[in-house]
Amino acid sequence: MPMSKGVAFTDLFDPDIVGDGPTAPGYMVGGVPLKFADIKYGAKRADVGYAEKGVDVSNKWAAKGTAQYSHVIPDPGYASVQANYPLSGGSGSSFCQVELAISSDGTWALSRYDSAGNHSNVATGAWFDPTGAGSGNPYQVQFDFSATHDDGATIVNGAAAWTALSSTRTWSASITALNNSAGKFLDGTLRIRIRRASDSVVLSDQSVAAGVSLQAL
């Protein structure tokens, strides 16, 4: 690993979390070109004395501790963490639940559950390149939900405070209503943040619409 004034590049530049970091083909480690977080996500540090085509590589990569990503978790296909279910109008009651899971292997999953059955992993993706499986331990997640309307939903927050991604962390909301009622719903905004545990730098800060609803036919 190249060093500048006795400091390794890994301590000078942020890692390439998103996967779009530029490489420096002239500098190899183990036969692989050096690659760090694109400078567009952070700030430039002082020149390090290594040039690529006459330009110091510090112009390519974000300085250590400066990279921030507004959207590490991609749009889950719904642009929201929501679920709904129609009431039958008959006797008894129905329920509806939505769950977002952030896993330590670098993936996330959105699941829905209702009186008709379970719909696990209806949308999935990666919040960082999961080539290093199990490397979620250096990261922490926090869920913060703010309701604009709540008809008595049950919210289970597995990461109300910053929580280590040593295992899967989930946020879920569920609601129950009589089938012959006018229905119930929960609406609000779910803020999802992921940060590095080592220096508390926030890598992802995303807010999406979230809630559940039971609607009369």
RODO-2510 file (C-alpha; in nm, 4 decimals, decimal comma):
residues 217
     n   res          X          Y          Z
     1     m     0,0000     0,0000     0,0000
     2     p     0,1459     0,3402    -0,0983
     3     m     0,2267     0,5782     0,1830
     4     s     0,2569     0,9542     0,2041
     5     k     0,4835     1,0916     0,4763
     6     g     0,4607     0,7573     0,6526
     7     v     0,0793     0,7335     0,6383
     8     a    -0,0885     0,4581     0,4343
     9     f    -0,3425     0,5580     0,1684
    10     t    -0,6110     0,3652     0,3595
    11     d    -0,5707     0,6236     0,6347
    12     l    -0,5713     0,9151     0,3917
    13     f    -0,8772     0,8363     0,1757
    14     d    -1,2257     0,7007     0,2414
    15     p    -1,3118     0,3510     0,1142
    16     d    -1,5257     0,3066    -0,1955
    17     i    -1,8591     0,2164    -0,0342
    18     v    -2,0843     0,2838    -0,3335
    19     g    -1,8662     0,1079    -0,5899
    20     d    -1,8133     0,3939    -0,8345
    21     g    -1,4785     0,5135    -0,7008
    22     p    -1,2159     0,5948    -0,9662
    23     t    -0,9026     0,3815    -0,9903
    24     a    -0,5395     0,4782    -1,0261
    25     p    -0,4103     0,2153    -1,2724
    26     g    -0,0518     0,3266    -1,2188
    27     y    -0,0616     0,2145    -0,8558
    28     m    -0,1384    -0,1480    -0,7769
    29     v    -0,1818    -0,3527    -0,4602
    30     g    -0,1877    -0,7270    -0,5098
    31     g    -0,2275    -0,6747    -0,8825
    32     v    -0,5399    -0,4581    -0,8363
    33     p    -0,5425    -0,0815    -0,9093
    34     l    -0,5926     0,1410    -0,6083
    35     k    -0,9518     0,2572    -0,5658
    36     f    -1,1128     0,4825    -0,3057
    37     a    -1,4313     0,6898    -0,2691
    38     d    -1,4895     0,9396    -0,5479
    39     i    -1,3972     1,2929    -0,4451
    40     k    -1,7478     1,4090    -0,5404
    41     y    -1,8707     1,2512    -0,2136
    42     g    -1,6271     1,4384     0,0077
    43     a    -1,3402     1,6853     0,0207
    44     k    -0,9900     1,7019    -0,1236
    45     r    -0,6978     1,6501     0,1060
    46     a    -0,3454     1,7889     0,0596
    47     d    -0,1461     1,6455    -0,2286
    48     v     0,0097     1,3113    -0,1420
    49     g     0,2919     1,3144    -0,3963
    50     y     0,1567     1,0412    -0,6226
    51     a     0,0431     1,1502    -0,9660
    52     e    -0,1715     0,9899    -1,2354
    53     k    -0,1161     1,1495    -1,5774
    54     g     0,0468     1,4452    -1,4090
    55     v    -0,2356     1,5051    -1,1595
    56     d    -0,2003     1,4202    -0,7908
    57     v    -0,4306     1,1317    -0,6956
    58     s    -0,5723     1,3405    -0,4109
    59     n    -0,7850     1,5016    -0,6834
    60     k    -0,9557     1,1650    -0,7448
    61     w    -1,0538     1,0518    -0,3988
    62     a    -1,2375     1,1858    -0,0933
    63     a    -1,0158     1,2590     0,2052
    64     k    -1,0507     1,0217     0,4994
    65     g    -1,3595     1,0987     0,7059
    66     t    -1,5235     1,3324     0,4526
    67     a    -1,7267     1,1056     0,2209
    68     q    -2,1037     1,1230     0,2656
    69     y    -2,3706     0,9590     0,0529
    70     s    -2,7279     1,0825     0,0452
    71     h    -2,8651     0,7591    -0,0945
    72     v    -2,6688     0,4451    -0,0194
    73     i    -2,9989     0,2558     0,0055
    74     p    -3,1568     0,2825    -0,3414
    75     d    -3,5216     0,3605    -0,3960
    76     p    -3,6875     0,0281    -0,3039
    77     g    -3,9164     0,0417    -0,6040
    78     y    -4,2042     0,1888    -0,4069
    79     a    -4,0351     0,5198    -0,3253
    80     s    -4,1699     0,4396     0,0223
    81     v    -4,1880     0,1875     0,3040
    82     q    -4,5630     0,1347     0,2897
    83     a    -4,8267    -0,1368     0,2677
    84     n    -5,2062    -0,1415     0,2432
    85     y    -5,4836    -0,4009     0,2541
    86     p    -5,8592    -0,3792     0,1777
    87     l    -6,1150    -0,4560     0,4474
    88     s    -6,3742    -0,7172     0,3494
    89     g    -6,6747    -0,5426     0,5031
    90     g    -6,7762    -0,8654     0,6807
    91     s    -6,7207    -0,9862     1,0346
    92     g    -6,3910    -1,0128     1,2136
    93     s    -6,0861    -0,7982     1,1601
    94     s    -5,7850    -0,7649     0,9304
    95     f    -5,4270    -0,6530     0,9756
    96     c    -5,1493    -0,5099     0,7626
    97     q    -4,7768    -0,4748     0,8332
    98     v    -4,4678    -0,3414     0,6560
    99     e    -4,1083    -0,4180     0,7562
   100     l    -3,7732    -0,2798     0,6451
   101     a    -3,4657    -0,4875     0,7298
   102     i    -3,1055    -0,3675     0,7034
   103     s    -2,8585    -0,6569     0,7206
   104     s    -2,4928    -0,6808     0,8162
   105     d    -2,4033    -0,8447     0,4829
   106     g    -2,4685    -0,5155     0,3043
   107     t    -2,8243    -0,5843     0,1865
   108     w    -3,1705    -0,4543     0,2695
   109     a    -3,5191    -0,6031     0,2209
   110     l    -3,8732    -0,4680     0,2282
   111     s    -4,1471    -0,7130     0,3332
   112     r    -4,5267    -0,6925     0,3709
   113     y    -4,7613    -0,9024     0,5809
   114     d    -5,1410    -0,8934     0,5803
   115     s    -5,4450    -1,1079     0,6439
   116     a    -5,3990    -1,2726     0,3037
   117     g    -5,0479    -1,3959     0,3830
   118     n    -4,6805    -1,3045     0,3971
   119     h    -4,4972    -1,1259     0,1180
   120     s    -4,1327    -1,1438     0,2191
   121     n    -3,8598    -0,9551     0,0355
   122     v    -4,0931    -0,7807    -0,2099
   123     a    -3,8033    -0,5449    -0,2756
   124     t    -3,4352    -0,6009    -0,2022
   125     g    -3,1046    -0,4346    -0,2728
   126     a    -2,7610    -0,3479    -0,1387
   127     w    -2,6675    -0,0521     0,0781
   128     f    -2,3009    -0,1121    -0,0003
   129     d    -2,0987    -0,3531    -0,2118
   130     p    -2,1457    -0,6773    -0,0132
   131     t    -1,8348    -0,8484    -0,1503
   132     g    -1,6983    -0,8537     0,2037
   133     a    -1,9800    -1,0578     0,3580
   134     g    -2,0214    -1,0026     0,7290
   135     s    -1,8387    -0,6705     0,7158
   136     g    -2,1377    -0,4832     0,8533
   137     n    -1,9901    -0,4764     1,2046
   138     p    -1,8004    -0,1513     1,1411
   139     y    -2,1314     0,0188     1,0594
   140     q    -2,4285     0,1407     1,2614
   141     v    -2,7879     0,2148     1,1626
   142     q    -3,0612     0,4333     1,3079
   143     f    -3,4336     0,4542     1,2240
   144     d    -3,6308     0,7657     1,3152
   145     f    -4,0047     0,7726     1,2397
   146     s    -4,2231     1,0815     1,2527
   147     a    -4,5996     1,0266     1,2182
   148     t    -4,8386     1,2703     1,0545
   149     h    -5,1453     1,0496     1,1183
   150     d    -5,1744     0,7484     1,3495
   151     d    -5,4926     0,5470     1,4124
   152     g    -5,3279     0,3301     1,6755
   153     a    -5,0594     0,1479     1,4798
   154     t    -4,7930    -0,0641     1,6476
   155     i    -4,4388     0,0447     1,5619
   156     v    -4,1377    -0,1731     1,6426
   157     n    -3,8066     0,0071     1,6014
   158     g    -3,4994    -0,2150     1,6242
   159     a    -3,2605     0,0789     1,5965
   160     a    -3,4142     0,3844     1,7609
   161     a    -3,0614     0,4821     1,8669
   162     w    -2,7436     0,4159     1,6726
   163     t    -2,7169     0,0360     1,6684
   164     a    -2,4330    -0,1844     1,5443
   165     l    -2,5047    -0,3771     1,2245
   166     s    -2,3673    -0,6918     1,3819
   167     s    -2,6989    -0,8542     1,2853
   168     t    -3,0110    -0,7581     1,0902
   169     r    -3,1912    -0,4513     1,2233
   170     t    -3,5561    -0,3880     1,1407
   171     w    -3,8243    -0,1224     1,1534
   172     s    -4,1890    -0,2283     1,1204
   173     a    -4,5376    -0,0851     1,1505
   174     s    -4,8657    -0,2761     1,1728
   175     i    -5,2315    -0,1897     1,2164
   176     t    -5,5542    -0,3834     1,2812
   177     a    -5,9148    -0,2822     1,2063
   178     l    -6,2622    -0,4350     1,2037
   179     n    -6,3645    -0,5477     0,8559
   180     n    -6,6924    -0,3542     0,8765
   181     s    -6,5223    -0,0301     0,9877
   182     a    -6,4206     0,2782     0,7930
   183     g    -6,0584     0,1638     0,8111
   184     k    -5,7434     0,2841     0,9824
   185     f    -5,4065     0,4113     0,8682
   186     l    -5,0632     0,5310     0,9723
   187     d    -4,8737     0,7908     0,7685
   188     g    -4,5379     0,9471     0,8282
   189     t    -4,1731     0,9752     0,7333
   190     l    -3,9024     0,7212     0,8090
   191     r    -3,5471     0,8521     0,8276
   192     i    -3,2810     0,5844     0,7665
   193     r    -2,9202     0,6623     0,8494
   194     i    -2,6059     0,4491     0,8283
   195     r    -2,2688     0,5555     0,9638
   196     r    -1,9218     0,4198     1,0207
   197     a    -1,8688     0,3141     1,3809
   198     s    -1,5016     0,4137     1,3812
   199     d    -1,5469     0,7862     1,3233
   200     s    -1,9289     0,8380     1,3225
   201     v    -1,9229     0,9680     0,9641
   202     v    -2,2754     0,9344     0,8201
   203     l    -2,2634     0,7492     0,4872
   204     s    -2,6352     0,7472     0,4112
   205     d    -2,9129     0,9798     0,5215
   206     q    -3,2424     0,8998     0,3505
   207     s    -3,6019     0,9914     0,4334
   208     v    -3,8949     0,8057     0,2755
   209     a    -4,2713     0,7986     0,3173
   210     a    -4,3720     0,5164     0,5503
   211     g    -4,6923     0,3720     0,6907
   212     v    -4,9683     0,1124     0,6699
   213     s    -5,3370     0,1330     0,5900
   214     l    -5,6534    -0,0776     0,6040
   215     q    -5,9072     0,0597     0,3615
   216     a    -6,2823     0,0030     0,3428
   217     l    -6,4101    -0,1343     0,0130
***
